[in-house]
Amino acid sequence: MGCGIGKFTPLLAQAFAQVNACDWAETALKQAEASCSEFDNTTFQRLDLSNDRVPFEPVDFAICINVLIMPSFDDRMRAWRTVTNQVNQGGTLLLVVPSHESTQMEYYRDIESRLDMGDSCREATEACAPANATVEDLQQGIFSCQGTRMKYYLRDELIMLLNGLELDVREIKRIQYAQDEASGSPATWDWLIMAQRRQVEEN
Ligand SMILES: C[S@@+](CC[C@H](N)C(=O)[O-])C[C@H]1O[C@@H](n2cnc3c(N)ncnc32)[C@H](O)[C@@H]1O
C-alpha cells in the first residue's frame, strides 16, 4: 500500500499468489506496473489512502513502507484505518515509519557538538531548533525532512496506535542507516514493525 515505483512489488509477486498494489501517484504506479510486466498475479490501483475505498478484499499480508507519514492528523488517521482494515483477522501487517527517537538523537548530537565548539547552551539550542515548526508540529512529532513535513513515530506510540486498531505488535526493530562519513550526518533509523490483526471471537 503506497507502493511507489514498485521497489518491492516484483519480490512480492514471486512470494505470494496474488499481489494488489496501490498508490495515488500515477507516474510511480505506472513504473511499478512496468516492473511487474513479467508477472500475471499483480494488480495496480490508483487511489488516495486517506479518502478512497480500497477496491480489493482484505489480505493475509500487507506491506506499507514510509507511507503513513502525512502531516495532517485527519488524513493520517484515515490512512491508518484504510491500511489496517485491509488486513485479514490473523493476517500480518509489515510497516516502516520514521523514528521520532532517531530525530531527537540527531538534535541531541547537534547540540552536543555545538557545545563542544564553544556555543553556550542557549546558542546551541537556538541554532538547532527545528525551523518553522509550530507547537502542534512538535506535539505531533512532525518534522521537516529535506523540505517535506512528515510524521515521525515514537516506539511506544506505535504499539498503542496499533493496539487501538486491533493489531498486536509481534516484532519491532530499528532499520539502521549507515553513517555518512563524508557529510558527517549521523546514523539514523526507521522503525520496522510486524503486527498481527487480532482474531475477533464471533458470538
Ligand atoms: C516514501 S514513498 C515510499 C514508496 C514505497 N513504499 C517504497 O518503499 O519504495 C511514499 C509513497 O506513498 C504514496 N502516498 C503518500 N500518500 C498517499 C495517499 N494518501 N494515498 C496513496 N498513496 C500515497 C506516495 O505517492 C509515495 O509513492
PDBQT file of the ligand as one rigid body, heavy atoms in Angstrom, charges set to zero:
ROOT
HETATM    1  C1  LIG A 301       8.342   7.435   0.558  1.00  0.00    +0.000 C 
HETATM    2  S1  LIG A 301       7.387   6.785  -0.728  1.00  0.00    +0.000 S 
HETATM    3  C2  LIG A 301       7.563   5.033  -0.420  1.00  0.00    +0.000 C 
HETATM    4  C3  LIG A 301       7.215   4.192  -1.608  1.00  0.00    +0.000 C 
HETATM    5  C4  LIG A 301       7.346   2.676  -1.378  1.00  0.00    +0.000 C 
HETATM    6  N1  LIG A 301       6.506   2.242  -0.274  1.00  0.00    +0.000 N 
HETATM    7  C5  LIG A 301       8.786   2.285  -1.144  1.00  0.00    +0.000 C 
HETATM    8  O1  LIG A 301       9.129   1.970  -0.010  1.00  0.00    +0.000 OA
HETATM    9  O2  LIG A 301       9.571   2.322  -2.095  1.00  0.00    +0.000 OA
HETATM   10  C6  LIG A 301       5.712   7.113  -0.173  1.00  0.00    +0.000 C 
HETATM   11  C7  LIG A 301       4.660   6.672  -1.174  1.00  0.00    +0.000 C 
HETATM   12  O3  LIG A 301       3.371   6.836  -0.580  1.00  0.00    +0.000 OA
HETATM   13  C8  LIG A 301       2.489   7.355  -1.558  1.00  0.00    +0.000 C 
HETATM   14  N2  LIG A 301       1.391   8.046  -0.860  1.00  0.00    +0.000 N 
HETATM   15  C9  LIG A 301       1.506   9.060   0.021  1.00  0.00    +0.000 A 
HETATM   16  N3  LIG A 301       0.291   9.447   0.435  1.00  0.00    +0.000 NA
HETATM   17  C10 LIG A 301      -0.615   8.640  -0.178  1.00  0.00    +0.000 A 
HETATM   18  C11 LIG A 301      -2.039   8.549  -0.151  1.00  0.00    +0.000 A 
HETATM   19  N4  LIG A 301      -2.778   9.368   0.602  1.00  0.00    +0.000 N 
HETATM   20  N5  LIG A 301      -2.635   7.598  -0.904  1.00  0.00    +0.000 NA
HETATM   21  C12 LIG A 301      -1.884   6.749  -1.657  1.00  0.00    +0.000 A 
HETATM   22  N6  LIG A 301      -0.540   6.800  -1.742  1.00  0.00    +0.000 NA
HETATM   23  C13 LIG A 301       0.092   7.734  -1.005  1.00  0.00    +0.000 A 
HETATM   24  C14 LIG A 301       3.365   8.298  -2.379  1.00  0.00    +0.000 C 
HETATM   25  O4  LIG A 301       2.822   8.555  -3.645  1.00  0.00    +0.000 OA
HETATM   26  C15 LIG A 301       4.665   7.502  -2.446  1.00  0.00    +0.000 C 
HETATM   27  O5  LIG A 301       4.704   6.653  -3.556  1.00  0.00    +0.000 OA
ENDROOT
TORSDOF 0
